[in-house]
Amino acid sequence: MILYAAETILYLTFLGMDIFGLGNTTPLKFLSILLLTLSVLDFREKTVTIALAFTAAADVFLLLLDRYYEAGILCFIAVQICYALRLQKETGGSFLPYLLSPLAGLAACSIRGFGLTEALAAAYIALFAVNLVRACILAGSRQERKWLLFAVGLALFFCCDLCVGLHNLPGLGSAGLHRFANVAMWGFYLPGQCFIRASAYPAVRKETVL
């Protein structure tokens, strides 16, 4: 498929440039996310389309502008709300974990005296963790290509966020670990978004006519 071929070229290019320190890769990274977003504007799965639109918006703040971090995190919270709705529609059950998890993150930051950015990040990662667990459970129980792709995509996305957290905590870990995190965050991020996008367009197997 042309889209994934283009994404692969962009991915290998900016990853190689990051590894060898060959220049500014921000335009290539944002282009890769923008292409994914444009590719889902047929609204085949509205939650995925809206989530990828919020993903691109978040990257405007966090990647292109490198400022207004609270706005960027709020966009990513909106992304996770979209994925929560997608999972909730499929699995049903209680919506309580989605309500309690971000509140728990906010409460923990309030107790420790962290600022707004840290509080929003805690609420985001708590909501994300619930989505990841539910997606993995759904993929394991259904064994359907669509939900397997979605679970893998969220897992890679979560690994990206772990690298972002490490990047923003310079006192944690060695210098080598931080260099790895700086490259790996996008090493995980773009493939994760591609898997999530692919989960909205699962391949349909053709039946053999005898």
N, C-alpha and C positions, 0 to 999 in steps of 0.2 A: 504494500500500500504506500502511495506517495507520501502521505502525512508522516508515517512512521519512519520512512527512509529519510525525510527531511529532519525529523527529530533526532534520528541517530547521528546524522552528519553534524548537526548543531551540538549535540551532546559530546561527541568525541572531540570536536574542535575546542569547545570551551573547557572541557575537562583536561585536555592536553595542555592548553594554555595556562590553566591554573596550576597544574603540576609543575610545569617548567617556568612559571612566572613570566610569561611572554606578553603580558599586556592586560588591558581592561576587557573583561569578558561580560560585563553587565548588559550591553546591547544584545549579545547573542542569547544570553539566558532569558532576558525578557521576551525576545522574539519567540523562543521556544514555547513559553507559556502562552503568549498571545496566539500563536498558531493553534494550540490545543483548544483555547477558548473559542476561537472562530470556527473550529471544526465541529462544535456541538451546538451551533446556533439553530439547528433544525428542531431543537427542543424534543428530541426523541425521549429523553428522560429529563424532565424539567429540573429535578433536584441537582442532577449532575451539571446541567447547563448553568444554572444559577450559581452553584458552588464554584465552578471554574471561572465564572465571571468575577466572583468575589476574590478568588485566588489571584487573578490578574490585577484586581484593584489593590489587594494587599501588597503585591510586588511593586506596584507603582510607588507606594509609600516606603516600603522597607528596602527595596532594591534600587529603583531608579532615583528617587529623591533622597533616600537614606535619612529620613526625618519623619516627623509625625508618627512615631512608633505606636502610640496608642491607637491611632486610626487603623494602622496596618494590622494590629492584633485583633481589633474589633472585626475587621474584615475576615480574618481567619476564624474567629468565633462564629461568624455567620456561615462560613464554609462548613464547620462542624455541625451547626444546627441543621443545615441542609442534609448532611449525611445521616444525622440522627433521624430526621423525618423519613429519609429513604429506608433506613433499617426498620423504623417503627411501623411503617406501612407494610413491610414484608413479614415482620415477626409478631407484631402486636405486643401484648404484654404491658407492663407498667412503664409509664414515662417518668416515674419518680427518680430513677438514677440520673437522668439527664437534668433534672431540676436540682438535685442535691449535690452532684459532683462539682459544678462550678461554684456553688455557694460554699462548699467545703474549702475549695482553693482560695476563694476570697477571704474566708474567715481565717485560714492559716496565715495568710499574708498580713491581715490586720493585726493578729496577735503578735507576729514578729516585727511589726512596724515597717513593712516594706511600702514602697510608693505605688502609684497607680499603675505604672507599666508592669511592675512585677505582679501586682494583684490580677491584672487582666491576663497576663501570661499564665498564672497559676490556674485561673478559671478555664482558660483555653485548653491547657494540657490535661486537666481533669476531665473535661468533656470529651476530648479526643480519646483518652484512655478507655472511657466507656464505649465509645464507638468502635474502637479497635477490638475490644473483647467481644462485643456483640457480633461484629463482622466475622471474626474467627469462628465463633460458635455457629453462626449461620452457614459459613462455608463448610465447616466440618460436618454439619448435619445434612445439608442439601447435596453437597458434592456436585454442584452445578458450576459450569465454567464462569458464568456471570459473577457469582458471589466469591468464587476462588480468586478471580482477577481483582475484585474489589478489596478483599481481605489483604492480598499481597500489596496492592497499591497503598492501602492505609498503613500497613506495616512499614513500608519503605518511607512513606511520608513521616511517620512517627520517628524513624531512625534519623531522618533529616532534622527534626525538631530537637532530638537529643544532641545532635552535633551543634545546632544553633545555641542551645543552652550551654554547652561546653565552651563554645566560642565566646559567649558573654560572661563567662566566669574564669577570667585569666588565672586566678589563683588555684584553680582546680586542675590537677594533672600536669604532666610534663609538657615542655615546649613542643616535642615531637607529636604528642597527642593532639595538641592544639593545631598544629600544622595539618595533621590528618583531618581533623574536624572541619577546618576551613575549606578543604577540598571536597570532603565526603558529603557535606551538607547538600550540595547540588548534585553530587554523585548519586545520592539517594532520592533527592527531591523530584527531578524530572522523570526518572523511570516510574516513581510512585504515581505521579500525575498521569503518565501514559497508561499505566495499568488501570487506574480509576476511570479514565476516559474510555478505555477498551471495554470495561465492564458494562457500559451503556450500549455497546455495539457487539455483543457476543456473536461469534461466528455461528451460522446456522448450517448444520450438517445436511447435505442432500441425501435423500433416501434413494437407495439403489432399486431401480425398477427391473424386475426379472421378466 
